[in-house]
Amino acid sequence: MLNVVSILIGLLSLVIVIPSQIPFLGWGNWFALPLVVVGIVIGQLSSSNSGRNFCLIIAAIAAIRLILGGGFI
């Protein structure tokens, strides 16, 4: 059950992260990252790893975008 919750949180974060890849919308990643961290923690508590891994991929995409944009662009 926790794995499903983690995947749902990851999907919600993905909806925020995808438009944040556009220039000048990178600040949306700052809203997505705490949500992804919650998904990672919930996925860690699960017996399956797929939800946690999905959230880790989304966190990596958001973090790389923030690094490339200088943190806010």
All heavy atoms as TSV, in Angstrom:
chain	resi	resn	atom	element	x	y	z
A	1	MET	N	N	0.812	-1.197	0.000
A	1	MET	CA	C	0.000	0.000	0.000
A	1	MET	C	C	0.860	1.267	0.000
A	1	MET	O	O	0.555	2.230	-0.685
A	1	MET	CB	C	-0.921	-0.038	1.226
A	1	MET	CG	C	-1.851	1.114	1.320
A	1	MET	SD	S	-3.006	1.076	-0.042
A	1	MET	CE	C	-3.864	2.574	0.195
A	2	LEU	N	N	1.943	1.240	0.773
A	2	LEU	CA	C	2.824	2.407	0.824
A	2	LEU	C	C	3.522	2.635	-0.515
A	2	LEU	O	O	3.813	3.776	-0.882
A	2	LEU	CB	C	3.861	2.239	1.933
A	2	LEU	CG	C	3.333	2.329	3.363
A	2	LEU	CD1	C	4.440	2.035	4.351
A	2	LEU	CD2	C	2.719	3.678	3.630
A	3	ASN	N	N	3.758	1.551	-1.258
A	3	ASN	CA	C	4.378	1.691	-2.564
A	3	ASN	C	C	3.454	2.440	-3.519
A	3	ASN	O	O	3.903	3.287	-4.292
A	3	ASN	CB	C	4.723	0.306	-3.121
A	3	ASN	CG	C	5.596	0.384	-4.328
A	3	ASN	OD1	O	6.493	1.208	-4.385
A	3	ASN	ND2	N	5.332	-0.465	-5.301
A	4	VAL	N	N	2.160	2.150	-3.457
A	4	VAL	CA	C	1.185	2.840	-4.310
A	4	VAL	C	C	1.120	4.320	-3.938
A	4	VAL	O	O	1.071	5.194	-4.816
A	4	VAL	CB	C	-0.202	2.171	-4.191
A	4	VAL	CG1	C	-1.245	2.962	-4.940
A	4	VAL	CG2	C	-0.153	0.741	-4.696
A	5	VAL	N	N	1.148	4.630	-2.663
A	5	VAL	CA	C	1.135	6.024	-2.208
A	5	VAL	C	C	2.391	6.744	-2.703
A	5	VAL	O	O	2.322	7.885	-3.168
A	5	VAL	CB	C	1.022	6.089	-0.668
A	5	VAL	CG1	C	1.198	7.512	-0.170
A	5	VAL	CG2	C	-0.304	5.522	-0.208
A	6	SER	N	N	3.527	6.068	-2.642
A	6	SER	CA	C	4.775	6.666	-3.115
A	6	SER	C	C	4.718	6.940	-4.618
A	6	SER	O	O	5.178	7.988	-5.084
A	6	SER	CB	C	5.941	5.739	-2.791
A	6	SER	OG	O	7.142	6.255	-3.281
A	7	ILE	N	N	4.161	6.027	-5.387
A	7	ILE	CA	C	4.031	6.233	-6.828
A	7	ILE	C	C	3.081	7.385	-7.118
A	7	ILE	O	O	3.337	8.209	-8.003
A	7	ILE	CB	C	3.580	4.932	-7.516
A	7	ILE	CG1	C	4.710	3.900	-7.476
A	7	ILE	CG2	C	3.161	5.183	-8.960
A	7	ILE	CD1	C	4.333	2.531	-7.972
A	8	LEU	N	N	1.992	7.491	-6.384
A	8	LEU	CA	C	1.055	8.592	-6.588
A	8	LEU	C	C	1.698	9.943	-6.261
A	8	LEU	O	O	1.485	10.930	-6.970
A	8	LEU	CB	C	-0.210	8.381	-5.758
A	8	LEU	CG	C	-1.121	7.249	-6.217
A	8	LEU	CD1	C	-2.267	7.064	-5.240
A	8	LEU	CD2	C	-1.631	7.509	-7.616
A	9	ILE	N	N	2.477	9.995	-5.196
A	9	ILE	CA	C	3.200	11.226	-4.863
A	9	ILE	C	C	4.213	11.545	-5.950
A	9	ILE	O	O	4.385	12.703	-6.339
A	9	ILE	CB	C	3.874	11.095	-3.474
A	9	ILE	CG1	C	2.812	11.056	-2.383
A	9	ILE	CG2	C	4.851	12.239	-3.233
A	9	ILE	CD1	C	3.350	10.746	-1.007
A	10	GLY	N	N	4.863	10.515	-6.483
A	10	GLY	CA	C	5.806	10.714	-7.572
A	10	GLY	C	C	5.129	11.247	-8.827
A	10	GLY	O	O	5.665	12.112	-9.516
A	11	LEU	N	N	3.945	10.745	-9.140
A	11	LEU	CA	C	3.206	11.237	-10.306
A	11	LEU	C	C	2.784	12.691	-10.121
A	11	LEU	O	O	2.848	13.488	-11.065
A	11	LEU	CB	C	1.989	10.353	-10.570
A	11	LEU	CG	C	2.283	8.980	-11.162
A	11	LEU	CD1	C	1.003	8.145	-11.225
A	11	LEU	CD2	C	2.910	9.096	-12.525
A	12	LEU	N	N	2.355	13.036	-8.912
A	12	LEU	CA	C	2.000	14.425	-8.630
A	12	LEU	C	C	3.221	15.334	-8.773
A	12	LEU	O	O	3.135	16.423	-9.346
A	12	LEU	CB	C	1.401	14.545	-7.223
A	12	LEU	CG	C	1.017	15.941	-6.780
A	12	LEU	CD1	C	-0.119	16.479	-7.650
A	12	LEU	CD2	C	0.602	15.922	-5.323
A	13	SER	N	N	4.349	14.866	-8.300
A	13	SER	CA	C	5.586	15.640	-8.436
A	13	SER	C	C	5.997	15.762	-9.892
A	13	SER	O	O	6.490	16.797	-10.319
A	13	SER	CB	C	6.709	14.971	-7.649
A	13	SER	OG	O	6.385	14.903	-6.293
A	14	LEU	N	N	5.776	14.704	-10.664
A	14	LEU	CA	C	6.124	14.741	-12.080
A	14	LEU	C	C	5.294	15.773	-12.831
A	14	LEU	O	O	5.803	16.455	-13.723
A	14	LEU	CB	C	5.929	13.355	-12.696
A	14	LEU	CG	C	6.403	13.146	-14.126
A	14	LEU	CD1	C	7.911	13.357	-14.203
A	14	LEU	CD2	C	6.031	11.760	-14.600
A	15	VAL	N	N	4.030	15.932	-12.416
A	15	VAL	CA	C	3.178	16.954	-13.030
A	15	VAL	C	C	3.734	18.350	-12.758
A	15	VAL	O	O	3.602	19.257	-13.580
A	15	VAL	CB	C	1.724	16.814	-12.507
A	15	VAL	CG1	C	0.871	17.995	-12.884
A	15	VAL	CG2	C	1.113	15.530	-13.013
A	16	ILE	N	N	4.386	18.532	-11.628
A	16	ILE	CA	C	4.998	19.823	-11.299
A	16	ILE	C	C	6.352	19.980	-11.991
A	16	ILE	O	O	6.689	21.053	-12.472
A	16	ILE	CB	C	5.148	19.976	-9.768
A	16	ILE	CG1	C	3.782	19.945	-9.105
A	16	ILE	CG2	C	5.884	21.258	-9.417
A	16	ILE	CD1	C	3.844	19.858	-7.596
A	17	VAL	N	N	7.123	18.903	-12.075
A	17	VAL	CA	C	8.484	18.975	-12.605
A	17	VAL	C	C	8.499	19.168	-14.123
A	17	VAL	O	O	9.353	19.897	-14.636
A	17	VAL	CB	C	9.285	17.713	-12.204
A	17	VAL	CG1	C	10.587	17.600	-12.971
A	17	VAL	CG2	C	9.570	17.731	-10.713
A	18	ILE	N	N	7.587	18.566	-14.850
A	18	ILE	CA	C	7.615	18.663	-16.318
A	18	ILE	C	C	7.496	20.112	-16.792
A	18	ILE	O	O	8.323	20.563	-17.595
A	18	ILE	CB	C	6.555	17.749	-16.950
A	18	ILE	CG1	C	6.991	16.294	-16.814
A	18	ILE	CG2	C	6.339	18.089	-18.420
A	18	ILE	CD1	C	5.987	15.290	-17.288
A	19	PRO	N	N	6.513	20.900	-16.342
A	19	PRO	CA	C	6.492	22.293	-16.802
A	19	PRO	C	C	7.651	23.129	-16.258
A	19	PRO	O	O	7.999	24.146	-16.839
A	19	PRO	CB	C	5.168	22.847	-16.278
A	19	PRO	CG	C	4.391	21.696	-15.806
A	19	PRO	CD	C	5.333	20.575	-15.586
A	20	SER	N	N	8.256	22.677	-15.186
A	20	SER	CA	C	9.368	23.429	-14.595
A	20	SER	C	C	10.649	23.309	-15.399
A	20	SER	O	O	11.637	23.959	-15.075
A	20	SER	CB	C	9.621	22.942	-13.171
A	20	SER	OG	O	8.494	23.201	-12.370
A	21	GLN	N	N	10.649	22.501	-16.441
A	21	GLN	CA	C	11.819	22.385	-17.305
A	21	GLN	C	C	11.908	23.551	-18.289
A	21	GLN	O	O	12.939	23.781	-18.901
A	21	GLN	CB	C	11.794	21.055	-18.070
A	21	GLN	CG	C	11.728	19.839	-17.176
A	21	GLN	CD	C	12.817	19.780	-16.141
A	21	GLN	OE1	O	13.981	19.965	-16.445
A	21	GLN	NE2	N	12.445	19.546	-14.898
A	22	ILE	N	N	10.823	24.292	-18.441
A	22	ILE	CA	C	10.788	25.450	-19.324
A	22	ILE	C	C	11.572	26.586	-18.654
A	22	ILE	O	O	11.452	26.793	-17.448
A	22	ILE	CB	C	9.320	25.880	-19.577
A	22	ILE	CG1	C	8.564	24.749	-20.254
A	22	ILE	CG2	C	9.260	27.143	-20.415
A	22	ILE	CD1	C	7.074	24.988	-20.353
A	23	PRO	N	N	12.361	27.326	-19.428
A	23	PRO	CA	C	13.097	28.446	-18.821
A	23	PRO	C	C	12.168	29.431	-18.100
A	23	PRO	O	O	11.051	29.688	-18.550
A	23	PRO	CB	C	13.765	29.113	-20.032
A	23	PRO	CG	C	13.919	28.009	-21.015
A	23	PRO	CD	C	12.708	27.136	-20.826
A	24	PHE	N	N	12.633	29.959	-17.012
A	24	PHE	CA	C	11.938	30.905	-16.125
A	24	PHE	C	C	10.797	30.265	-15.336
A	24	PHE	O	O	10.069	30.965	-14.656
A	24	PHE	CB	C	11.425	32.132	-16.888
A	24	PHE	CG	C	12.524	32.895	-17.554
A	24	PHE	CD1	C	12.634	32.926	-18.922
A	24	PHE	CD2	C	13.476	33.549	-16.791
A	24	PHE	CE1	C	13.664	33.608	-19.538
A	24	PHE	CE2	C	14.509	34.246	-17.398
A	24	PHE	CZ	C	14.609	34.276	-18.776
A	25	LEU	N	N	10.623	28.961	-15.432
A	25	LEU	CA	C	9.666	28.255	-14.578
A	25	LEU	C	C	10.378	27.257	-13.667
A	25	LEU	O	O	9.738	26.421	-13.045
A	25	LEU	CB	C	8.621	27.523	-15.424
A	25	LEU	CG	C	7.670	28.396	-16.218
A	25	LEU	CD1	C	6.729	27.521	-17.037
A	25	LEU	CD2	C	6.868	29.307	-15.315
A	26	GLY	N	N	11.695	27.365	-13.588
A	26	GLY	CA	C	12.485	26.449	-12.778
A	26	GLY	C	C	12.184	26.523	-11.298
A	26	GLY	O	O	12.465	25.587	-10.559
A	27	TRP	N	N	11.593	27.624	-10.846
A	27	TRP	CA	C	11.236	27.756	-9.434
A	27	TRP	C	C	10.209	26.700	-9.025
A	27	TRP	O	O	10.068	26.401	-7.840
A	27	TRP	CB	C	10.709	29.154	-9.141
A	27	TRP	CG	C	9.646	29.602	-10.098
A	27	TRP	CD1	C	9.831	30.316	-11.246
A	27	TRP	CD2	C	8.245	29.336	-10.008
A	27	TRP	NE1	N	8.627	30.514	-11.869
A	27	TRP	CE2	C	7.629	29.928	-11.138
A	27	TRP	CE3	C	7.442	28.664	-9.101
A	27	TRP	CZ2	C	6.263	29.846	-11.366
A	27	TRP	CZ3	C	6.089	28.594	-9.334
A	27	TRP	CH2	C	5.519	29.177	-10.454
A	28	GLY	N	N	9.499	26.133	-9.973
A	28	GLY	CA	C	8.529	25.071	-9.650
A	28	GLY	C	C	9.197	23.830	-9.090
A	28	GLY	O	O	8.575	23.057	-8.360
A	29	ASN	N	N	10.482	23.636	-9.418
A	29	ASN	CA	C	11.206	22.493	-8.872
A	29	ASN	C	C	11.375	22.604	-7.364
A	29	ASN	O	O	11.471	21.603	-6.675
A	29	ASN	CB	C	12.571	22.363	-9.549
A	29	ASN	CG	C	12.451	21.868	-10.964
A	29	ASN	OD1	O	11.675	20.967	-11.250
A	29	ASN	ND2	N	13.215	22.457	-11.852
A	30	TRP	N	N	11.433	23.831	-6.857
A	30	TRP	CA	C	11.541	24.011	-5.403
A	30	TRP	C	C	10.276	23.540	-4.695
A	30	TRP	O	O	10.321	23.158	-3.524
A	30	TRP	CB	C	11.820	25.469	-5.053
A	30	TRP	CG	C	13.208	25.887	-5.389
A	30	TRP	CD1	C	13.582	26.744	-6.368
A	30	TRP	CD2	C	14.412	25.446	-4.756
A	30	TRP	NE1	N	14.947	26.872	-6.382
A	30	TRP	CE2	C	15.481	26.086	-5.404
A	30	TRP	CE3	C	14.684	24.579	-3.704
A	30	TRP	CZ2	C	16.806	25.879	-5.035
A	30	TRP	CZ3	C	16.012	24.380	-3.337
A	30	TRP	CH2	C	17.046	25.027	-3.996
A	31	PHE	N	N	9.128	23.576	-5.380
A	31	PHE	CA	C	7.899	23.050	-4.794
A	31	PHE	C	C	7.834	21.530	-4.927
A	31	PHE	O	O	7.255	20.860	-4.083
A	31	PHE	CB	C	6.677	23.666	-5.463
A	31	PHE	CG	C	6.557	25.142	-5.242
A	31	PHE	CD1	C	6.648	26.023	-6.298
A	31	PHE	CD2	C	6.355	25.646	-3.975
A	31	PHE	CE1	C	6.549	27.383	-6.103
A	31	PHE	CE2	C	6.262	27.003	-3.759
A	31	PHE	CZ	C	6.355	27.875	-4.827
A	32	ALA	N	N	8.430	21.005	-5.980
A	32	ALA	CA	C	8.370	19.573	-6.235
A	32	ALA	C	C	9.345	18.778	-5.362
A	32	ALA	O	O	9.025	17.660	-4.948
A	32	ALA	CB	C	8.642	19.294	-7.705
A	33	LEU	N	N	10.510	19.330	-5.084
A	33	LEU	CA	C	11.524	18.571	-4.350
A	33	LEU	C	C	11.089	18.127	-2.952
A	33	LEU	O	O	11.306	16.971	-2.599
A	33	LEU	CB	C	12.833	19.356	-4.290
A	33	LEU	CG	C	13.688	19.260	-5.552
A	33	LEU	CD1	C	14.916	20.150	-5.433
A	33	LEU	CD2	C	14.100	17.844	-5.829
A	34	PRO	N	N	10.466	18.980	-2.127
A	34	PRO	CA	C	10.012	18.466	-0.820
A	34	PRO	C	C	8.952	17.379	-0.961
A	34	PRO	O	O	8.939	16.416	-0.180
A	34	PRO	CB	C	9.423	19.695	-0.124
A	34	PRO	CG	C	10.021	20.855	-0.812
A	34	PRO	CD	C	10.288	20.429	-2.217
A	35	LEU	N	N	8.107	17.505	-1.969
A	35	LEU	CA	C	7.084	16.483	-2.207
A	35	LEU	C	C	7.736	15.164	-2.626
A	35	LEU	O	O	7.321	14.090	-2.187
A	35	LEU	CB	C	6.118	16.981	-3.275
A	35	LEU	CG	C	4.842	16.201	-3.478
A	35	LEU	CD1	C	4.024	16.185	-2.198
A	35	LEU	CD2	C	4.041	16.822	-4.603
A	36	VAL	N	N	8.771	15.246	-3.438
A	36	VAL	CA	C	9.488	14.044	-3.867
A	36	VAL	C	C	10.188	13.393	-2.680
A	36	VAL	O	O	10.214	12.166	-2.570
A	36	VAL	CB	C	10.496	14.392	-4.981
A	36	VAL	CG1	C	11.390	13.224	-5.291
A	36	VAL	CG2	C	9.780	14.823	-6.228
A	37	VAL	N	N	10.739	14.192	-1.785
A	37	VAL	CA	C	11.415	13.632	-0.608
A	37	VAL	C	C	10.417	12.863	0.258
A	37	VAL	O	O	10.735	11.785	0.776
A	37	VAL	CB	C	12.120	14.749	0.193
A	37	VAL	CG1	C	12.594	14.245	1.542
A	37	VAL	CG2	C	13.274	15.311	-0.605
A	38	VAL	N	N	9.212	13.385	0.390
A	38	VAL	CA	C	8.164	12.653	1.130
A	38	VAL	C	C	7.871	11.331	0.434
A	38	VAL	O	O	7.732	10.284	1.083
A	38	VAL	CB	C	6.893	13.520	1.265
A	38	VAL	CG1	C	5.740	12.709	1.808
A	38	VAL	CG2	C	7.164	14.717	2.155
A	39	GLY	N	N	7.806	11.349	-0.898
A	39	GLY	CA	C	7.577	10.116	-1.651
A	39	GLY	C	C	8.706	9.116	-1.480
A	39	GLY	O	O	8.468	7.911	-1.400
A	40	ILE	N	N	9.941	9.617	-1.411
A	40	ILE	CA	C	11.090	8.726	-1.207
A	40	ILE	C	C	11.015	8.071	0.169
A	40	ILE	O	O	11.256	6.867	0.314
A	40	ILE	CB	C	12.411	9.501	-1.384
A	40	ILE	CG1	C	12.595	9.893	-2.845
A	40	ILE	CG2	C	13.597	8.688	-0.892
A	40	ILE	CD1	C	13.732	10.860	-3.085
A	41	VAL	N	N	10.670	8.847	1.188
A	41	VAL	CA	C	10.587	8.300	2.551
A	41	VAL	C	C	9.479	7.262	2.640
A	41	VAL	O	O	9.661	6.176	3.206
A	41	VAL	CB	C	10.380	9.434	3.577
A	41	VAL	CG1	C	10.044	8.883	4.939
A	41	VAL	CG2	C	11.615	10.320	3.640
A	42	ILE	N	N	8.329	7.565	2.060
A	42	ILE	CA	C	7.221	6.601	2.088
A	42	ILE	C	C	7.584	5.356	1.287
A	42	ILE	O	O	7.278	4.232	1.691
A	42	ILE	CB	C	5.930	7.260	1.572
A	42	ILE	CG1	C	5.458	8.310	2.574
A	42	ILE	CG2	C	4.841	6.219	1.338
A	42	ILE	CD1	C	4.277	9.121	2.113
A	43	GLY	N	N	8.260	5.542	0.151
A	43	GLY	CA	C	8.699	4.396	-0.641
A	43	GLY	C	C	9.728	3.551	0.080
A	43	GLY	O	O	9.797	2.337	-0.124
A	44	GLN	N	N	10.544	4.180	0.908
A	44	GLN	CA	C	11.532	3.433	1.685
A	44	GLN	C	C	10.868	2.546	2.728
A	44	GLN	O	O	11.369	1.472	3.050
A	44	GLN	CB	C	12.510	4.404	2.360
A	44	GLN	CG	C	13.657	3.753	3.053
A	44	GLN	CD	C	14.592	3.037	2.103
A	44	GLN	OE1	O	14.796	3.467	0.981
A	44	GLN	NE2	N	15.127	1.933	2.546
A	45	LEU	N	N	9.740	2.999	3.261
A	45	LEU	CA	C	9.014	2.216	4.262
A	45	LEU	C	C	8.274	1.033	3.649
A	45	LEU	O	O	7.866	0.128	4.354
A	45	LEU	CB	C	8.024	3.118	5.003
A	45	LEU	CG	C	8.642	4.246	5.825
A	45	LEU	CD1	C	7.544	5.146	6.370
A	45	LEU	CD2	C	9.499	3.698	6.941
A	46	SER	N	N	8.111	1.051	2.331
A	46	SER	CA	C	7.399	-0.003	1.622
A	46	SER	C	C	8.292	-1.232	1.451
A	46	SER	O	O	9.518	-1.150	1.512
A	46	SER	CB	C	6.956	0.522	0.254
A	46	SER	OG	O	6.514	-0.504	-0.555
A	47	SER	N	N	7.658	-2.361	1.197
A	47	SER	CA	C	8.425	-3.586	0.958
A	47	SER	C	C	8.958	-3.652	-0.468
A	47	SER	O	O	9.882	-4.394	-0.758
A	47	SER	CB	C	7.554	-4.807	1.237
A	47	SER	OG	O	6.430	-4.800	0.370
A	48	SER	N	N	8.383	-2.881	-1.368
A	48	SER	CA	C	8.823	-2.838	-2.764
A	48	SER	C	C	9.634	-1.568	-3.013
A	48	SER	O	O	9.483	-0.578	-2.314
A	48	SER	CB	C	7.601	-2.875	-3.687
A	48	SER	OG	O	8.008	-2.831	-5.028
A	49	ASN	N	N	10.478	-1.602	-4.017
A	49	ASN	CA	C	11.367	-0.474	-4.280
A	49	ASN	C	C	10.941	0.392	-5.449
A	49	ASN	O	O	11.559	1.421	-5.700
A	49	ASN	CB	C	12.789	-0.971	-4.556
A	49	ASN	CG	C	13.422	-1.570	-3.338
A	49	ASN	OD1	O	13.090	-1.213	-2.224
A	49	ASN	ND2	N	14.338	-2.492	-3.546
A	50	SER	N	N	9.917	0.011	-6.189
A	50	SER	CA	C	9.593	0.723	-7.424
A	50	SER	C	C	9.136	2.157	-7.165
A	50	SER	O	O	9.511	3.068	-7.907
A	50	SER	CB	C	8.541	-0.041	-8.219
A	50	SER	OG	O	7.357	-0.186	-7.468
A	51	GLY	N	N	8.336	2.409	-6.157
A	51	GLY	CA	C	7.893	3.760	-5.844
A	51	GLY	C	C	9.032	4.653	-5.420
A	51	GLY	O	O	9.133	5.814	-5.824
A	52	ARG	N	N	9.931	4.103	-4.615
A	52	ARG	CA	C	11.093	4.865	-4.168
A	52	ARG	C	C	12.005	5.194	-5.339
A	52	ARG	O	O	12.465	6.323	-5.482
A	52	ARG	CB	C	11.873	4.081	-3.121
A	52	ARG	CG	C	13.057	4.867	-2.586
A	52	ARG	CD	C	14.091	3.993	-1.960
A	52	ARG	NE	N	14.607	3.093	-2.989
A	52	ARG	CZ	C	15.294	2.006	-2.727
A	52	ARG	NH1	N	15.533	1.657	-1.492
A	52	ARG	NH2	N	15.736	1.239	-3.690
A	53	ASN	N	N	12.243	4.213	-6.210
A	53	ASN	CA	C	13.116	4.447	-7.362
A	53	ASN	C	C	12.514	5.473	-8.314
A	53	ASN	O	O	13.234	6.296	-8.882
A	53	ASN	CB	C	13.386	3.137	-8.088
A	53	ASN	CG	C	14.214	2.181	-7.254
A	53	ASN	OD1	O	14.861	2.592	-6.299
A	53	ASN	ND2	N	14.182	0.921	-7.607
A	54	PHE	N	N	11.201	5.435	-8.502
A	54	PHE	CA	C	10.518	6.401	-9.352
A	54	PHE	C	C	10.694	7.812	-8.804
A	54	PHE	O	O	11.016	8.749	-9.538
A	54	PHE	CB	C	9.038	6.027	-9.460
A	54	PHE	CG	C	8.229	6.935	-10.333
A	54	PHE	CD1	C	8.540	7.105	-11.657
A	54	PHE	CD2	C	7.134	7.614	-9.820
A	54	PHE	CE1	C	7.791	7.939	-12.467
A	54	PHE	CE2	C	6.377	8.441	-10.611
A	54	PHE	CZ	C	6.710	8.603	-11.946
A	55	CYS	N	N	10.539	7.972	-7.498
A	55	CYS	CA	C	10.716	9.281	-6.874
A	55	CYS	C	C	12.171	9.732	-6.930
A	55	CYS	O	O	12.444	10.931	-7.082
A	55	CYS	CB	C	10.219	9.250	-5.434
A	55	CYS	SG	S	8.432	9.198	-5.284
A	56	LEU	N	N	13.106	8.808	-6.830
A	56	LEU	CA	C	14.521	9.170	-6.933
A	56	LEU	C	C	14.857	9.690	-8.323
A	56	LEU	O	O	15.634	10.638	-8.463
A	56	LEU	CB	C	15.407	7.963	-6.594
A	56	LEU	CG	C	15.536	7.623	-5.118
A	56	LEU	CD1	C	16.255	6.289	-4.938
A	56	LEU	CD2	C	16.255	8.721	-4.380
A	57	ILE	N	N	14.271	9.096	-9.357
A	57	ILE	CA	C	14.509	9.568	-10.722
A	57	ILE	C	C	13.947	10.970	-10.897
A	57	ILE	O	O	14.597	11.849	-11.485
A	57	ILE	CB	C	13.910	8.578	-11.736
A	57	ILE	CG1	C	14.709	7.283	-11.723
A	57	ILE	CG2	C	13.885	9.174	-13.143
A	57	ILE	CD1	C	14.081	6.155	-12.501
A	58	ILE	N	N	12.757	11.202	-10.383
A	58	ILE	CA	C	12.146	12.530	-10.487
A	58	ILE	C	C	12.970	13.553	-9.705
A	58	ILE	O	O	13.177	14.683	-10.162
A	58	ILE	CB	C	10.689	12.493	-10.004
A	58	ILE	CG1	C	9.870	11.618	-10.932
A	58	ILE	CG2	C	10.098	13.894	-9.938
A	58	ILE	CD1	C	8.494	11.322	-10.445
A	59	ALA	N	N	13.464	13.170	-8.540
A	59	ALA	CA	C	14.303	14.079	-7.749
A	59	ALA	C	C	15.592	14.406	-8.493
A	59	ALA	O	O	16.051	15.559	-8.463
A	59	ALA	CB	C	14.614	13.454	-6.394
A	60	ALA	N	N	16.171	13.437	-9.170
A	60	ALA	CA	C	17.398	13.680	-9.924
A	60	ALA	C	C	17.141	14.646	-11.079
A	60	ALA	O	O	17.940	15.559	-11.319
A	60	ALA	CB	C	17.965	12.360	-10.454
A	61	ILE	N	N	16.024	14.473	-11.774
A	61	ILE	CA	C	15.683	15.376	-12.877
A	61	ILE	C	C	15.502	16.799	-12.360
A	61	ILE	O	O	16.028	17.757	-12.936
A	61	ILE	CB	C	14.417	14.881	-13.601
A	61	ILE	CG1	C	14.704	13.586	-14.346
A	61	ILE	CG2	C	13.891	15.942	-14.571
A	61	ILE	CD1	C	13.479	12.901	-14.880
A	62	ALA	N	N	14.772	16.956	-11.267
A	62	ALA	CA	C	14.533	18.293	-10.706
A	62	ALA	C	C	15.831	18.913	-10.199
A	62	ALA	O	O	16.078	20.107	-10.400
A	62	ALA	CB	C	13.499	18.212	-9.586
A	63	ALA	N	N	16.672	18.119	-9.551
A	63	ALA	CA	C	17.923	18.654	-9.012
A	63	ALA	C	C	18.879	19.066	-10.128
A	63	ALA	O	O	19.523	20.122	-10.039
A	63	ALA	CB	C	18.583	17.624	-8.100
A	64	ILE	N	N	18.968	18.256	-11.184
A	64	ILE	CA	C	19.843	18.614	-12.302
A	64	ILE	C	C	19.359	19.895	-12.956
A	64	ILE	O	O	20.149	20.773	-13.307
A	64	ILE	CB	C	19.931	17.450	-13.311
A	64	ILE	CG1	C	20.734	16.304	-12.698
A	64	ILE	CG2	C	20.558	17.893	-14.625
A	64	ILE	CD1	C	20.697	15.035	-13.487
A	65	ARG	N	N	18.046	20.048	-13.103
A	65	ARG	CA	C	17.492	21.270	-13.702
A	65	ARG	C	C	17.813	22.492	-12.829
A	65	ARG	O	O	18.125	23.558	-13.336
A	65	ARG	CB	C	15.987	21.113	-13.896
A	65	ARG	CG	C	15.254	22.369	-14.283
A	65	ARG	CD	C	15.763	22.929	-15.605
A	65	ARG	NE	N	14.991	24.082	-16.021
A	65	ARG	CZ	C	15.306	25.335	-15.726
A	65	ARG	NH1	N	16.362	25.597	-15.003
A	65	ARG	NH2	N	14.567	26.337	-16.161
A	66	LEU	N	N	17.730	22.320	-11.510
A	66	LEU	CA	C	18.058	23.440	-10.621
A	66	LEU	C	C	19.541	23.785	-10.690
A	66	LEU	O	O	19.909	24.966	-10.664
A	66	LEU	CB	C	17.665	23.102	-9.185
A	66	LEU	CG	C	16.193	23.252	-8.864
A	66	LEU	CD1	C	15.883	22.729	-7.476
A	66	LEU	CD2	C	15.772	24.702	-8.973
A	67	ILE	N	N	20.395	22.778	-10.796
A	67	ILE	CA	C	21.829	23.038	-10.894
A	67	ILE	C	C	22.142	23.773	-12.191
A	67	ILE	O	O	22.907	24.753	-12.203
A	67	ILE	CB	C	22.617	21.718	-10.808
A	67	ILE	CG1	C	22.543	21.159	-9.391
A	67	ILE	CG2	C	24.064	21.916	-11.229
A	67	ILE	CD1	C	23.065	19.743	-9.256
A	68	LEU	N	N	21.560	23.342	-13.298
A	68	LEU	CA	C	21.821	23.972	-14.594
A	68	LEU	C	C	21.276	25.384	-14.647
A	68	LEU	O	O	21.826	26.252	-15.321
A	68	LEU	CB	C	21.221	23.133	-15.723
A	68	LEU	CG	C	21.898	21.803	-15.995
A	68	LEU	CD1	C	21.128	21.033	-17.061
A	68	LEU	CD2	C	23.328	21.992	-16.396
A	69	GLY	N	N	20.165	25.637	-13.944
A	69	GLY	CA	C	19.563	26.964	-13.971
A	69	GLY	C	C	20.074	27.890	-12.898
A	69	GLY	O	O	19.596	29.014	-12.775
A	70	GLY	N	N	21.021	27.468	-12.117
A	70	GLY	CA	C	21.557	28.333	-11.073
A	70	GLY	C	C	20.660	28.408	-9.851
A	70	GLY	O	O	20.844	29.262	-9.000
A	71	GLY	N	N	19.677	27.561	-9.745
A	71	GLY	CA	C	18.833	27.505	-8.559
A	71	GLY	C	C	17.490	28.186	-8.670
A	71	GLY	O	O	16.607	27.937	-7.877
A	72	PHE	N	N	17.306	29.038	-9.675
A	72	PHE	CA	C	16.018	29.736	-9.729
A	72	PHE	C	C	15.510	29.990	-11.137
A	72	PHE	O	O	14.367	30.334	-11.316
A	72	PHE	CB	C	16.099	31.071	-8.982
A	72	PHE	CG	C	17.150	32.001	-9.496
A	72	PHE	CD1	C	16.851	32.919	-10.486
A	72	PHE	CD2	C	18.419	31.950	-8.997
A	72	PHE	CE1	C	17.817	33.788	-10.943
A	72	PHE	CE2	C	19.392	32.804	-9.462
A	72	PHE	CZ	C	19.098	33.718	-10.438
A	73	ILE	N	N	16.323	29.916	-12.152
A	73	ILE	CA	C	15.862	30.239	-13.504
A	73	ILE	C	C	15.150	29.050	-14.111
A	73	ILE	O	O	15.572	27.966	-14.089
A	73	ILE	CB	C	17.034	30.700	-14.398
A	73	ILE	CG1	C	17.620	31.961	-13.822
A	73	ILE	CG2	C	16.593	30.891	-15.818
A	73	ILE	CD1	C	18.836	32.477	-14.559
